[in-house]
Amino acid sequence: MSMTVSSEPTMVEINGNRLNVLVLGNDAPGQGDAPEKPVMIVHHGAPGLGSMAEPRASFAAFADEYRVVVFDARGSGASEGNGPFTHEQWAADVDGLREWIGAERIVMAGGSYGGFVSMEYAIRYPERVTALVLRDTAADNANQELALRNALDSARVEIDRVKLDRIMSGTVKDDDDLRDCWAEILPLYDHDLDWDKVRQRVESTPYRYATHNFAFAVNQPNYDIKSLLPAISCPTLVTVGRHDWITPVECSETIAGLIPDAKLVIFEHSGHSPQLEEAERFQQVVREFLAGVPALRA
């Protein structure tokens, strides 16, 4: 599989599906040579709502030391939407990107639903992962009930229960309905509510309702990888915002308790996105963690 590099996103066919991909920190030698820098692949969250925009904003700073691959996952953003939208397929797509860029091993990073895929990648392809960086994620679907309680108990906004149930259960009707339900819950995400940012995010989100529905109606009900986490042997960093409503701190505590020697860092002034809300500290924590990974110092 040949690699074409660019400072702008490019479409790459991975496993029969065209993915919108961007490589940051791309100063390696020509095609066919091994990368000079270690490769980090970052998986966005919110299938059908997320895109490379968030990991591009939060991990671009690491391009000084790593070749950072960000992309729109299958069925999200500007990528093609050939099914299936399973965790197995999304993990296989990550491995396809690893092969495309020519890396034997990678730093795997992911937040929220991207953390689900990142953990499953580390479980399915253990020989390919040098280190694992997780952010505001969960190892099973227990966070669904916690999130529902947090949303309904919030003093910040009064949530429409019907819209909340539709988006959490993956039963939205179309892209317009997904947008409407997304706008309903977005005020819950950040530590400090900024209505201008909420409106901007509603406008900039790429809506792919079929992907979202599959993830939450098909994948989520059976999602539970707790028993598999002790098999993850690579160095692992688990980060979470203290005020995360949808994947609360206890979810990250569970992960850190099950992955051997995992490091847990809680960001006291963040909601679901410490990589943005406490960006400077987040970058420092990740850099210090990766600096201590022996395989990355070689």
Phi, psi and omega in degrees: 000122183271153183247128173250129185249150183199155175279353177245158178302147178223151179272127182234129178278118180234119178053044175075017181218131181279124180251142175274114192232142174227133176252121178257146181073039189265081178234031179281168177294181189293176183306135178096340178275159177287146179298143176286322180262152170300151181260134174241125175252127184244125183257124178287166177265193172049068178304133183086352177229327182276171178200181178294348185304316182290308178296331176297317181291322188266342181244000179301328181298338182276359181291349176288334182242344185226157165270110188261118179259118174241151187197160170273121182294160176313122178086006180232159176055230182262004180282159176295160184240045174283129180287176003273160178259052182264162175298321179300315181291317179297322176294321178296325177294321175301316181293328174297321176293321176301315179294319181300319183275351174086028181257134175288320181222157183223159161274122180257126181229146178191146179239150177058234178296330175297336173290324175303310182295321180297316178295318180293326176297315180297329178284318184280331184230058188299329182286351183260355188249119177277321180203156183234128179240116183245148181217120173048067183222188184210155182259358176203183184271012179296337179295339181298314180291320177297317180295319179300315180296316180296321180294315183286335180272353185298134176271356185284312180218159174262112187275136174288112186299324182294316178293319178301315181296321181295315183286326181284334181263355180071043180235030177290153191274325182193185183297323179294321178291321177299317178300316182295317180290323178297316179299331181292320186261346183304325179298348181276345195282316187270155177297317178247120183285126176231106186296328178296318178294322178299311180297320179297320180291322176301318182289325188269350183288132173274118188265125180225083192295327182296321178295312179302313183299319179297316182299319187265337179266330184253308184288311189298317184303331182254009186281117175196103181246017183304317183292344182265343186296325179299344180278348178287119187252351181281156174304135187227132174248130179242120180239151181200146174279137182304327187253025178294123183273332190261328170232077187300167185308321183299333177294317179290326177298321177298313180299311182296331179283340184259330178276123184305128174062021178294147178257130179250129176232125180256132180261111192288340185245031182229155168264240184279353188227066178298336179295341176250320185284329174231057191302315184297314180291321179302312180297320179297316180298315181293317180298315181296321178297310182293329177296337180267004179275113187305320184294338180271350179267349184292000000 
